[in-house]
Amino acid sequence: MAETVTSTVDETPPPASTRRERSGWYIYDWANSAFQTTVVTVFLGPFLTTVTELAAGCQLGADDCDGYVHPLGIKVATGSYFPYLISLSVLLTVFVLPVIGAIADRSAHKKRLLGGAAFTGAGATILMAFVTGDRYLLGGALFLVANIAFGAAVVVYNSFLPQLGGPDERDGISSRGWALGYLGGGLLLAFNLVAVTLFSEDDNPQRTLDLARWSIVSAGVWWAAFTLVPLRWLRERPTAAALVAGGNVLTDGFRQLGRTLREVKAYPLTLFFLLAFLVYNDGIQTVITLASQYGTEELRLEQSTLIVTILLVQFLAFGGALSLGALARRIGAWKTVLLSLVLWTGVIIAAFRLPAEAPLPFMILGAAIGLVLGGSQALSRSLFSQLIPAGKEGEYYGFYEISDKGTSWLGPLAFGLVFQLTASYRVGLVSLLIFFVVGFLLLAAVPIRRAILAAGNTPPKVL
């Protein structure tokens, strides 16, 4: 039921955002999702692994290759190079993102920060055009730059959310942005998959490799081109700290981050929510990461089935984000996220019972993932915006983004250990239930109204 809240906090609304401004914010999700889908999810792993195999002396198109490369004198198996790069980028973002957030809060020019990070990431992605032959080190370095810049831009982008609407508007704003992101990322991915399917040749692996490289480049072009829209349409809304800042933004940002780390214990309920998000989002990220492996290794499905399912997830996540956003307007974001975790638990149980060599049930499950995926992530983002002390949006979203991407090793670790002990992908998948169950219990234990008030904010009418 709807509930009216009376509080003693400052209820003066921020300057109203325009439709044009909110549309510009949505478009950035459309822009950067191309990197996440086309590059990270589909093409870069196989492409960079193949380039690494060439550097190890393996033949192009070979079914098996046990070669090694030696970046910086370290012996690395070709198949481990890309996963190690992901781990390294995660480690670096843990240090970079909170600093970027602190700088964003101290800067009167957040759009410049957003553009700088976005164009750096997009530029590094476009430069993948030069990763030819055995240039695996160049490819690895460009990926590190692109992935860290991607995270930095998301931190700045998310920090605009509390300024675009009041407490009762943010769930809808966040959901529309996330939905548009899935639609944009899905459209470019569909185009690239069609191009690879039409123009690749079975007896010409080099052509397939070239098509993958240009698909990666296309994501960088897409990212850069559509970033121009939010840079033009968004408005600068500097915080009070930014308006009075007179020193160096970089050094002031570091000092402010230090103060926030010392003062964060004053907001224990915000931290408790962040812990809950860390746990359940790790389960979500692990399901996304391991779905293809589960489909190929355990269910013995064809690559074409996996491609169709990936596209299905992308496009249905568009509708799922909007649908759960609409539900949040009726029952509140907190309850809707809790419901989504129940649905995620059902997804895991259903995946455990999927029959092998049956494409249709796998696609149906992919559709279910798509419907619940976008909403659970979008509403978590908007719900967190209610728990951030005013003027510190960038810093807190820096911590949030670490929880989003910097801790997604827990689920894969649990999955890997259980598989090693049982030699069963199905049992390994069931081990992920703990993340959704514990995440649900932690989130349910957050007194969300009290947490919002403790952060100095006004709760929405419906929680």
C-alpha positions in Angstrom: 0.0 0.0 0.0 1.1 3.6 -0.6 2.4 5.3 2.5 2.8 9.0 3.1 6.1 10.0 4.7 6.7 13.0 7.0 10.3 13.7 7.8 12.4 16.5 9.1 14.9 16.4 6.3 15.2 19.1 3.7 12.5 18.4 1.1 13.3 21.2 -1.3 13.2 19.5 -4.7 16.2 19.9 -7.0 15.7 22.0 -10.2 13.3 20.1 -12.4 15.0 18.2 -15.2 13.7 18.5 -18.7 12.6 15.6 -20.9 15.5 16.4 -23.2 17.9 16.1 -20.3 16.5 12.8 -19.2 16.6 11.5 -22.8 20.2 12.4 -23.1 20.9 10.4 -19.9 19.0 7.4 -21.4 21.0 7.6 -24.6 24.3 7.0 -22.8 23.0 3.6 -21.7 22.2 2.9 -25.3 25.8 4.0 -26.2 27.9 2.1 -23.8 25.9 -1.2 -23.7 27.5 -2.0 -27.1 30.8 -2.5 -25.4 29.4 -4.8 -22.8 27.4 -7.0 -25.2 29.4 -7.0 -28.5 32.9 -6.8 -27.0 32.9 -8.3 -23.5 30.1 -10.8 -23.7 30.5 -12.2 -27.2 33.5 -11.4 -29.4 36.6 -10.3 -27.5 37.2 -13.5 -25.5 37.4 -15.8 -28.5 39.2 -13.2 -30.6 41.9 -12.3 -28.2 42.4 -16.0 -27.3 43.0 -16.8 -31.0 45.5 -13.9 -31.3 47.3 -15.2 -28.2 47.4 -18.7 -29.7 49.0 -17.3 -32.8 51.6 -15.6 -30.6 52.3 -19.0 -29.0 52.9 -20.6 -32.4 49.6 -22.4 -32.8 48.0 -22.8 -36.2 45.0 -20.7 -36.9 41.8 -22.8 -36.7 43.5 -25.6 -34.7 41.1 -27.5 -32.4 43.5 -27.8 -29.5 46.6 -25.8 -28.6 48.6 -26.2 -25.4 51.0 -23.3 -26.1 52.1 -20.6 -23.7 52.9 -16.9 -24.0 55.2 -15.0 -21.7 53.9 -11.4 -21.1 56.4 -9.6 -18.9 58.3 -12.9 -18.5 55.3 -14.6 -16.9 54.3 -18.0 -18.3 50.6 -17.9 -19.2 48.5 -20.6 -20.9 46.9 -19.1 -24.0 43.4 -20.0 -22.7 44.1 -18.2 -19.5 45.2 -14.9 -20.9 41.8 -13.3 -21.3 40.5 -14.4 -17.9 43.7 -13.0 -16.3 43.1 -9.7 -18.1 39.6 -9.5 -16.7 40.9 -10.2 -13.2 43.6 -7.5 -13.6 41.1 -5.0 -14.8 38.8 -5.8 -11.8 41.7 -5.2 -9.4 42.6 -1.9 -11.0 39.0 -0.6 -11.0 38.8 -1.2 -7.3 41.4 1.6 -6.9 40.2 3.8 -9.8 36.5 4.0 -9.5 36.0 5.5 -6.0 38.6 8.2 -6.9 36.7 9.0 -10.1 33.6 9.3 -8.1 35.2 11.7 -5.6 36.5 13.8 -8.4 33.1 13.9 -10.1 31.6 15.2 -6.8 34.2 18.0 -6.6 34.0 19.0 -10.3 31.6 21.6 -11.8 32.1 19.9 -15.2 30.9 16.3 -14.8 30.0 16.1 -18.5 33.7 16.6 -19.3 34.6 13.7 -17.0 31.9 11.5 -18.6 33.1 12.4 -22.1 36.7 11.9 -21.3 36.2 8.5 -19.8 33.7 7.4 -22.6 35.9 8.6 -25.5 39.0 7.0 -23.9 37.2 3.7 -23.7 35.7 4.0 -27.1 39.0 5.0 -28.6 40.8 2.0 -27.1 38.1 -0.2 -28.5 38.4 1.3 -32.0 42.2 0.8 -31.8 41.5 -3.0 -31.6 41.6 -2.6 -35.4 45.4 -2.8 -35.1 45.3 -6.1 -33.1 46.4 -8.3 -36.0 48.7 -11.3 -36.3 50.2 -12.1 -32.9 49.8 -8.7 -31.2 48.2 -10.1 -28.1 50.0 -7.7 -25.8 48.5 -4.7 -27.7 45.0 -6.3 -27.5 45.4 -6.9 -23.7 46.6 -3.3 -23.0 43.7 -1.8 -25.1 41.2 -4.0 -23.3 42.5 -2.9 -19.9 42.2 0.8 -20.8 38.7 0.3 -22.4 37.3 -1.7 -19.5 38.6 0.6 -16.8 37.3 3.7 -18.7 34.0 1.9 -19.2 33.6 1.6 -15.4 34.8 5.1 -14.8 32.2 6.5 -17.2 29.4 4.5 -15.6 30.3 5.9 -12.2 30.0 9.5 -13.5 26.9 8.6 -15.5 25.1 7.0 -12.5 25.9 10.1 -10.4 23.6 12.1 -12.6 20.6 10.0 -11.6 19.7 11.6 -8.2 19.7 15.0 -10.0 17.2 14.0 -12.7 14.2 13.4 -10.5 12.7 13.2 -7.1 12.4 10.0 -5.0 9.2 8.9 -6.7 10.7 9.4 -10.2 14.0 7.6 -10.1 12.8 4.0 -10.4 11.2 4.9 -13.7 14.1 7.0 -14.9 16.6 4.2 -14.1 14.4 1.5 -15.6 14.0 3.4 -18.9 17.7 4.0 -19.1 18.6 0.3 -18.5 15.9 -0.8 -20.9 17.2 1.4 -23.7 20.7 0.1 -23.0 19.6 -3.5 -23.6 17.8 -2.5 -26.8 20.9 -0.6 -28.2 23.3 -3.3 -27.2 21.1 -5.9 -28.6 20.6 -4.2 -32.0 24.4 -3.8 -32.6 25.0 -7.3 -31.5 22.3 -8.7 -33.8 23.9 -6.7 -36.7 27.3 -8.1 -36.0 26.2 -11.6 -35.5 24.3 -11.5 -38.8 27.4 -10.1 -40.6 29.6 -12.8 -39.1 27.1 -15.5 -40.1 26.7 -14.2 -43.7 30.3 -13.4 -44.5 32.4 -16.0 -42.7 33.7 -19.1 -44.5 34.1 -22.5 -43.0 37.5 -23.1 -44.6 38.8 -19.6 -43.9 39.3 -19.0 -40.2 41.3 -15.8 -40.9 38.2 -14.2 -42.4 36.1 -15.1 -39.3 38.9 -13.6 -37.1 38.8 -10.4 -39.2 35.0 -10.2 -38.9 35.2 -10.5 -35.1 37.8 -7.7 -35.0 35.7 -5.3 -37.0 32.7 -6.2 -34.9 34.7 -5.1 -31.8 35.7 -1.9 -33.6 32.0 -1.2 -34.5 31.2 -1.2 -30.8 33.8 1.5 -30.2 32.4 3.6 -33.0 28.8 3.2 -31.7 29.9 4.0 -28.1 31.7 7.2 -29.2 29.0 8.4 -31.7 26.0 8.1 -29.3 28.0 9.6 -26.4 27.8 12.9 -28.2 24.0 13.1 -27.5 24.2 13.1 -23.6 27.2 15.4 -23.7 25.0 17.9 -25.5 21.6 17.3 -23.8 22.7 16.8 -20.1 23.0 19.9 -17.9 25.7 20.5 -15.4 24.3 20.5 -11.8 27.4 21.0 -9.6 27.2 20.1 -6.0 27.7 22.7 -3.2 31.2 21.3 -2.7 32.0 21.7 -6.4 30.8 25.4 -6.4 33.1 26.3 -3.5 36.0 24.2 -4.5 39.0 26.4 -5.4 41.9 24.1 -5.4 43.0 21.2 -7.7 40.0 19.0 -8.4 42.2 15.8 -8.5 43.9 16.4 -5.2 40.7 17.6 -3.6 39.0 14.5 -4.9 41.6 12.3 -3.2 41.2 14.3 0.1 37.4 14.0 -0.1 37.6 10.3 -0.7 39.8 9.9 2.4 37.2 11.8 4.5 34.4 9.8 3.1 36.1 6.5 4.0 36.5 7.8 7.5 32.9 9.0 7.7 31.2 6.1 5.9 30.6 4.3 9.2 28.0 7.0 9.9 25.8 5.4 7.3 25.8 1.7 8.4 22.4 1.0 6.7 23.8 2.2 3.3 26.7 -0.1 3.8 24.4 -3.0 4.7 22.4 -2.5 1.5 25.7 -2.4 -0.4 26.6 -5.8 1.2 23.3 -7.3 0.1 23.7 -6.0 -3.4 27.3 -7.4 -3.5 26.0 -10.8 -2.7 22.9 -11.1 -4.9 24.4 -9.2 -7.8 27.4 -11.6 -7.8 25.0 -14.4 -8.4 23.4 -12.5 -11.3 26.7 -11.7 -12.9 27.8 -15.4 -12.5 24.7 -16.7 -14.2 25.3 -14.3 -17.1 29.0 -15.2 -17.4 28.6 -19.0 -17.2 25.3 -19.5 -19.1 27.1 -20.2 -22.4 29.5 -22.7 -20.8 26.6 -24.5 -19.1 24.8 -24.7 -22.4 27.7 -26.0 -24.4 29.4 -28.3 -21.8 26.4 -29.7 -19.9 23.5 -29.3 -22.2 25.5 -30.0 -25.4 23.7 -27.3 -27.4 24.8 -25.9 -30.8 26.4 -22.4 -31.1 23.4 -21.2 -33.1 21.2 -21.9 -30.1 23.4 -19.9 -27.8 23.5 -17.0 -30.2 19.7 -16.9 -30.5 19.4 -17.1 -26.7 21.8 -14.3 -26.1 19.8 -12.0 -28.4 16.6 -13.2 -26.8 17.9 -12.1 -23.4 19.0 -8.7 -24.7 15.7 -7.8 -26.2 13.5 -9.2 -23.5 15.5 -7.4 -20.9 14.3 -4.2 -22.5 10.7 -5.2 -21.7 11.6 -6.7 -18.4 13.3 -3.5 -17.1 10.2 -1.4 -18.1 7.8 -4.0 -16.6 9.5 -4.2 -13.3 9.9 -0.5 -13.3 6.1 -0.2 -13.6 5.6 -2.7 -10.8 7.9 -0.7 -8.6 5.6 2.3 -9.0 2.8 0.1 -7.4 4.6 -1.8 -4.7 8.0 0.0 -4.4 11.5 -0.7 -5.7 12.6 -2.6 -2.5 9.8 -5.1 -2.7 10.2 -5.5 -6.5 13.9 -6.3 -6.1 13.1 -8.8 -3.4 10.5 -10.4 -5.8 13.1 -10.5 -8.6 15.5 -12.5 -6.3 12.7 -15.0 -5.8 12.4 -15.3 -9.5 16.1 -15.6 -9.9 16.0 -18.6 -7.5 13.4 -20.1 -9.7 15.6 -19.6 -12.7 18.5 -21.5 -11.0 16.2 -24.4 -10.1 14.7 -24.6 -13.6 18.2 -24.5 -15.1 19.2 -27.5 -13.0 16.3 -29.5 -14.4 16.9 -28.6 -18.1 17.2 -31.6 -20.3 20.4 -32.0 -22.5 20.3 -31.4 -26.2 16.9 -29.6 -26.0 17.2 -26.1 -27.4 13.7 -24.9 -26.8 13.6 -25.2 -23.0 17.0 -23.4 -22.9 15.6 -20.6 -25.0 12.6 -20.3 -22.7 14.8 -20.1 -19.7 16.8 -17.4 -21.5 13.6 -15.5 -22.0 12.9 -15.7 -18.3 16.4 -14.4 -17.5 15.8 -11.5 -19.8 12.5 -10.5 -18.2 14.0 -10.4 -14.7 17.5 -9.3 -15.5 17.0 -5.7 -16.5 14.6 -4.8 -13.8 16.6 -6.2 -10.9 19.7 -4.2 -12.0 17.9 -1.0 -12.8 15.9 -0.9 -9.6 18.9 -1.7 -7.5 20.6 1.3 -9.0 17.7 3.7 -8.3 17.1 2.3 -4.8 20.8 2.9 -4.0 20.4 6.5 -5.1 18.0 7.0 -2.2 20.7 5.9 0.3 23.4 8.3 -0.8 24.1 11.5 1.2 23.5 14.6 -0.9 26.6 15.8 -2.8 28.4 12.5 -2.6 26.7 10.7 -5.5 29.9 10.1 -7.5 31.8 8.6 -4.6 29.1 6.2 -3.5 28.4 5.1 -7.0 32.1 4.4 -7.2 31.8 2.0 -4.4 28.6 0.6 -6.0 30.3 0.0 -9.3 33.0 -1.9 -7.5 30.3 -4.1 -6.0 28.8 -4.5 -9.4 32.0 -5.6 -11.3 34.8 -5.8 -8.8 33.5 -8.7 -6.8 32.0 -11.0 -9.4 34.7 -13.5 -8.8 32.9 -15.0 -5.8 30.2 -16.8 -7.8 32.6 -18.2 -10.4 34.9 -19.4 -7.6 32.0 -21.2 -5.9 30.9 -22.7 -9.2 34.5 -23.8 -10.0 35.1 -25.4 -6.6 31.9 -27.3 -6.6 32.5 -28.6 -10.2 36.0 -29.7 -9.2 34.6 -31.7 -6.3 31.6 -33.1 -8.1 32.5 -33.0 -11.8 28.9 -31.8 -12.4 28.0 -28.5 -14.0 24.4 -29.0 -12.7 25.6 -29.2 -9.1 27.9 -26.3 -9.6 25.0 -24.2 -10.9 22.9 -25.1 -7.8 25.7 -23.8 -5.6 24.7 -20.3 -6.9 21.4 -20.5 -5.0 23.3 -19.4 -1.9 23.9 -15.9 -3.4 20.3 -15.3 -4.1 19.0 -16.7 -0.8 21.6 -14.9 1.3 21.2 -11.7 -0.8 17.4 -11.9 -0.3 17.7 -12.3 3.4 20.2 -9.4 3.7 18.1 -7.1 1.6 15.0 -8.0 3.5 16.8 -7.1 6.7 17.5 -3.6 5.5 15.1 -1.1 7.2 14.9 0.8 3.9 12.8 3.7 5.1 15.1 4.3 8.1 18.1 3.9 5.8 16.9 6.6 3.5 16.1 9.0 6.3 19.5 8.3 7.9 21.2 9.4 4.6 19.3 12.7 4.9 16.9 12.0 2.1 13.1 11.9 1.7 11.7 8.4 1.1 9.4 7.9 -1.9 5.7 7.6 -1.2 5.8 3.9 -2.1 8.5 1.6 -0.8 
